[in-house]
Amino acid sequence: MSGLARAVLAAGAVGVCCQAAGAQAAETVSLHTSFSPDRLGAATTISFNFQIASTANGGRLPSALQRVDLRMPTGMNYITSTLGTSSCRAEVLVNDGVAGCPSNSRLGHGRAYAEVPFGSSIAGEGAEVQAVMGPPRNGNVVVLFFVEGHQPVWAPLVFPGELLPPAPPFGETLATVIPEIKGVPGGPPVSIRYVGSTIGPNHLTYYKHVHKKLVAYKPKGVALPERCPRGGFRFIADFTFEDHSVVTANSTVPCPSRRK
């Protein structure tokens, strides 16, 4: 099983239900995903994003996000995937950016947005997101989400995600740790509002040696099964915040139309 081939399932789903564990929680999360192509049996690219809001009065920002645990559905075909045939280290990403990593370690790309209070005002900033294959940890696949922004909201950061063994009735869990992001020294942590990314072959180019020549090719994504699970592809994600609240987003990617 290729490293990213398995990680491609690190996504949310279309249709969302958010519940907070604990009455004091002031955060809500919406989670969305799509497949391209959206066709059973086809190798696909997954596009996913989550958005965080606060239900607190007075315009208070959401608590800082610390961790995302995404439980994924079973039944995906990892064997045919050729994603993530190389890996890149977190320190290389921070020092040199994604350009310092092998092309064959790239898994996808997207955008992020965060906000931080400055006195009576709020500063916001967008950033680029690159998903790359990292070195394995404890025998598990690691996906590194590299967020490249600027001060004052955030500087280049790496969010490491470790793919944990299946937990029935779901498949594997992608456990991603979000490091504390300080807007200014001694100031409050940054509030992540949005993160979106693709994981799959769309817009990716890999390279291999054929007869002593370097040849470009497009890798294959994880294949959807020939049959859709009853009720669609179910995902459950737990979002853990600095205020100790945990918000659970339950989502489902509907079964593709047979006509596709």
N, C-alpha and C positions, 0 to 999 in steps of 0.2 A: 504494500500500500504506500503510495507516494505521500510525502509529508503534507503538502498543501492539498492533495487530493482529498484527504480527510478533513482538513481545516476548511475547505470550501463550504462546509455546512455551517460554519460559524455565522449564522445569520439570524435575523428575527423572522417575522412573517407578516403577511397581509391580514389586516383585521386585528384590532388590539383591544385588550381589556387590562386595565391597570388597577392593582389593589395594593394598599400599603399595610405592612405588618406593624400595627401599633397606632393608637389614636393620635399620637403626637406628630406623626409624619406629615410634612408639608410639601412633599414632592409628588408629582405625577410624571409618568413616562409613557410616551407613545412609540410604538415599534412597527416598522414597515419593511417588507421585503418583496422582491420580484425575481423571477427567473427569466433569463434571456439566452437561448430560446426557451419559451414556455411550452415544452413538448415532452411527453413521456418517452423515455428511452434515449433522449438526446443529451449530449454533454452540454453543460450549461454554465453561465456566469450568474452569480447571485449578487443582486444589489440590495443593500440593507441600510437602514438608518434608524436612529432613535433620537427623540426630542424630549427634553426635560423642562418642566415648568414647576412653579410654586403656587400653592393655594393660600399662602400666608397673606394677610392684609398688609398694606403699607408699601407694596412694591418690593418686598424682601426677595433677594435672589435665592434660588434653590441651594440647599446644602451641597458641599463639595462631594462629587462622586468618587468613591474609593475602589469599587470592584463591580464587575459584571460577570455573572455566571449564566451561560447560555446552554440549556439542555436541548439537544437536537434530535430530530426523528431518526428512526432506523430505516433501513431499506435502500439507502443511496448506494450507487455503484462506484466505489472508489478505485477499483482495479484498473479501469481504462484511463484514469486521469494521469496526465504527465506534468502537473503543476509542481513547482517547488523542488526542482531537481538539484538546486544548489542552495546554500544557506549564507546568512550574513549575521555578524555580531552586532549587538546593541551599541557598543562603543564606536563601531565604524559608522553606524547611522548618525549618531550624535555629532561625531567629528567631521564626517565627509558627506553626510546626506545619502540619499538613495543612490546617487551617482557612484559612490564608493563600493556598492554591492554588486555581485554578479547579476547580469540580466536575468539569468534563470532562477534567481531567488525571488523575483517579484511576483506578487500574488494578486494585486489589485490596487485601486486608488480611490480617493474621495475627498471630502471636505469636513471641517469641524468648525465650530463657533463657540466662543466662551465669553463670559462677562466677569468683571471685577469692580467692586465699589471703590471710588476715589473721592473721599469726602462726601459731599451730598450728591455727587453724580455717579454714573455708571459707565465704564469704558468697555467696549466690546471689540472683538477682533476675530476674523476668520483665519483659517490655516489649512494647508494642504495635508492630506493623509495618504501615506503609502503603506501597503501591507506587504511584508516580505517574510520569507521563511527564516527562522532563527535556528541556532544549534539546539538539538534535543536536550531535554531536561528530565532526569530520572527515567529515561527511556521513553518519554512522551514527546509528541510533536509540539513545537513552539512556533507561534505566529507573532511577529513583532509589528505593531502598529506604530509607525513613525509619524509624529505630528510636527510639522515644520511651520512655526509661527514666529512672531517677533514680540519683544517687550513693548508695552508694559504688561500685556495679558499673558502671553506665554512664549517661552523660547523653545528651541527644538527639544522634543521629548519622545520617549519610547514607552508604549504600553505593552508589556509582554503578556501574551495569552498562552496558557498551557492546556493542551487537549487531554482531558482526563478520561479514564475508562468508562464504558457504558454503564448507565444506571437505569435498568428497566423500570417502566416500559419505554423509556427514551434511549437514544443512542449516547454518544459521547457528550461531554460537557466541556465547553471552552471557557476556562476560568481566566479572566483578564484583570490584572491589577492596574489601577490608575494611581500613579504617584502624586503626592501633594504638589500643587502648582501655586506658587506664591506670585501675586501680581507685583508687589513691592516688598522689600525687606521688612519683616515685622508686621506686614499687613495681612488681611484676611485671605484665605485661599480662593483661587479662581473657581467660578461656577461653570461647569460645562453645560451648554445648552443644546448642542446638536453634534452628532457624529454620524457620518455616512461614508460607506465605502463599497466597492465591488470586490468580489473574490472570484476570479475566473479568467478565462482566456481573452475576453474582450479587451482590445487595445494593448495586448501584451505581445511582445516578440521575443522568442528564445533563439538560441544559437547552438549548433552542434557541428562537429567535424565530420565531413563526408569526403573520403578520398583526399585527405589532407587539405581540404578547403572548408572554411567556416561558412555554414549555410544557415540562413534564417528560417524559422518555422513558427507556427502558432501552436502553443500547447493545447491539450484537451482538458476541459473542466470535468468535474464530477458528473456522472450520468444520472439522470432521474430514472427511477425504476420504470419498467414497462407497465406496471399497474399502480394506480394511486391508492394510498391507504384510505380506508373508509373515513370520510370527514375531512380529508386533505392532509397536508404535511404540518404537524403540530410542533410548535416551539414554545418553550417557557424560559423566560429570562428573569433573574433576580438582580436588582440594582441596589447596592449597598452604599449608604451615604455617611458623611462624617457625623451627622446628628444621630447615628445608630439606627436610623430607619431603613427598612428594606422594602422596596416596591417591586412587585411581581407583575410582569407583562406576559399575558397569555395570548398567543397569536396562532393563526393558521394560514398557510398558503393553500388556496383552493386547488382542487384537481383541475389540470388543464382540460380544455375542451377537446373532445375526440377529433374535431375537425382540424385541430392544429397538428 
